[in-house]
Amino acid sequence: MREVRAFLNEALTPELRAVGRATIGVHSDIAAGLKWHRRLYRRGWIAPAWPKTWGGTGWTARQRFLFDRECALNDAPILFAGGIRSIGPLLIEMGTSRQRERYIPAILAGDDLWCQGFSEPSAGSDLVAVTTRAVRDGDNYIVTGSKIWTTGAHLSNRMFAIVRTSDGGRPAQGLTFLLIEMPSPDLTVVPIVGLAGEHELNQVFFDGVRVPVANRVGEEDAGWGVAKRLMQLARSNNTPSALVRRVFRRAVQAATKAGDELESGMRARLAGLAVELDAYEAQELSAISRGPVDAHDPRGSSMLKLVGSELHQKIAELAMELAGPAAAAQTSCAAAENSWVGAGARAMAKHLSVRAASVYSGTSEIQRNVVGGYLVHG
Ligand SMILES: Cc1cc2nc3c(=O)[nH]c(=O)nc-3n(C[C@H](O)[C@H](O)[C@H](O)COP(=O)(O)OP(=O)(O)OC[C@H]3O[C@@H](n4cnc5c(N)ncnc54)[C@H](O)[C@@H]3O)c2cc1C
């Protein structure tokens, strides 16, 4: 831990820490986030949970947990890390050797940024209803259709997506998993502004985008199994406890400021959430100690996603209430780091942004369906 602290002291400049503290959405300002990504990469610590042969650190689960926590306590920027968290681990498991050689080093180095093209205007929870179509043309697929709610599509140069390659049979049977290179003249990214005023989301239109067949993961029409595995991997680290602890620290700071004037009801809620957060940390540590996400048991990753995202929301809501009247300040005040009004504006923006946590990566209702379904049917 001494080594980690020494590295963070040196590598996390005051500017990077300020960006980490100012983060409202699911990742920090992209330029600062990439700077931090590359510092971690050069130190060999960008993908601690990956197998050592693919760039992991070989740390124990407890060491990884403490590292994440230490980064959060030091206000490190939050990475835009779909590559590290979901598609990288998926390619290590299910990609071809050519795909791994082409994409893994660029994910680690921060040269490739990946977005997820699953949801469509008429396919969210019911993902097998996707209609974006890929038609085979020699060594390529020609992709036409649209994806929506695509986080960071405007920042990314790669997208992993599920597309329809055939009809008939059960809907899940005709889906194929593709790796799509962006930008492309036949691909348009249109921004969607979120509740907290942030531009993180997009709608993406494909008008005959060519994708080499070599960029298919798994067999044609067998992409649903690949997509389900991707979702398991993504849900297992969608809301790390370190992320939730960042918001909890803000709530404690606001409560400390109120001092003796803090209502007993607020104090009790804060204490209750402290207990829940400790329990969530124990749940996460136990899950990562068991080893790689079990492909045959989707409960663990859905339970982490469910508990983590709802706890994140409860804490962000309390932090907003603790900010009092300042929470009603204009979002533009959020940049004022050392002011009461700035803290209030940030608490409100965070609360609004975290409302989406129980929707993205599968809603809480869907996580409950997965866990309940497994308990009943195995
Ligand atoms: C901030 C944000 C970021 C996102 N980022 C991405 C991204 O990067 N890539 C991507 O592909 N998608 C992304 N999404 C989309 C997200 O995965 C979907 O919004 C989500 O899966 C729900 O789909 P939907 O919006 O179509 O809602 P619907 O599926 O229409 O659901 C509407 C409501 O009905 C409930 N419901 C639906 N089916 C059931 C059921 N079977 N049982 C019980 N309740 C049910 C849902 O829980 C929800 O409350 C993002 C969404 C948000 C909000």
The ligand as an ORCA input file, in Angstrom:
! r2SCAN-3c Opt
* xyz 0 1
  C     -27.569      6.858    -18.756
  C     -27.810      5.663    -19.651
  C     -26.724      5.120    -20.325
  C     -26.945      4.038    -21.195
  N     -25.891      3.569    -21.925
  C     -26.093      2.584    -22.830
  C     -25.045      2.167    -23.688
  O     -23.930      2.665    -23.629
  N     -25.312      1.207    -24.604
  C     -26.537      0.618    -24.705
  O     -26.699     -0.278    -25.535
  N     -27.564      1.007    -23.903
  C     -27.369      1.973    -22.980
  N     -28.401      2.405    -22.185
  C     -29.724      1.840    -22.384
  C     -30.182      0.953    -21.248
  O     -29.494     -0.273    -21.251
  C     -31.698      0.782    -21.425
  O     -32.283      2.056    -21.201
  C     -32.271     -0.216    -20.455
  O     -31.835     -1.517    -20.776
  C     -33.824     -0.198    -20.451
  O     -34.329     -0.261    -21.729
  P     -35.444      0.800    -22.242
  O     -34.897      2.171    -21.971
  O     -35.784      0.448    -23.633
  O     -36.681      0.595    -21.269
  P     -37.778     -0.565    -21.387
  O     -37.106     -1.859    -21.659
  O     -38.844     -0.091    -22.323
  O     -38.347     -0.602    -19.908
  C     -39.295      0.359    -19.408
  C     -39.653     -0.046    -17.985
  O     -40.279     -1.348    -17.991
  C     -39.575     -2.225    -17.120
  N     -39.533     -3.576    -17.705
  C     -39.277     -3.893    -18.990
  N     -39.279     -5.222    -19.160
  C     -39.542     -5.776    -17.945
  C     -39.662     -7.115    -17.468
  N     -39.495     -8.157    -18.282
  N     -39.929     -7.295    -16.135
  C     -40.075     -6.222    -15.297
  N     -39.982     -4.937    -15.704
  C     -39.708     -4.707    -17.003
  C     -38.171     -1.658    -17.029
  O     -37.526     -2.080    -15.822
  C     -38.430     -0.163    -17.065
  O     -38.772      0.307    -15.780
  C     -28.226      3.472    -21.313
  C     -29.294      4.011    -20.586
  C     -29.093      5.104    -19.764
  C     -30.262      5.668    -19.006
*
